[in-house]
Amino acid sequence: MQRWEYFTTTLSSSVEDTPIPVRDDIPTGEHEKYSPYVLIPQLNHYGDQGWELVSIEPVSIGRNGDVVRPDANAAKWGRDYFCCFKRQIA
């Protein structure tokens, strides 16, 4: 039977915090302040450690580190994503 371990974290898509990688599949030129392309190096970092992305959801992070999924009717924009990863236990 396969056994898995899980890891959760939030990632931010701020261009000011993480540069957008230069790759053939990413358009060149200026990108928006909170471009989702910023997530690529962060996701690859976890992939290099053997983690597989299972789920990613936009969230708002509260002052206490709590997260809430934005209400589509609230017209609130977000730049943070709650991510769940898994990897097989040897």
Number of C-alpha atoms within 10 A of each C-alpha: 3 6 9 11 10 14 14 14 10 17 18 20 23 19 17 10 11 15 14 21 13 9 8 7 6 10 10 11 5 7 13 10 13 17 14 17 19 22 22 14 14 14 16 14 12 15 15 9 9 13 19 18 18 13 12 16 13 19 22 19 18 9 6 6 8 9 16 12 13 16 11 8 6 7 8 9 12 15 16 21 22 19 18 17 20 19 17 12 9 6
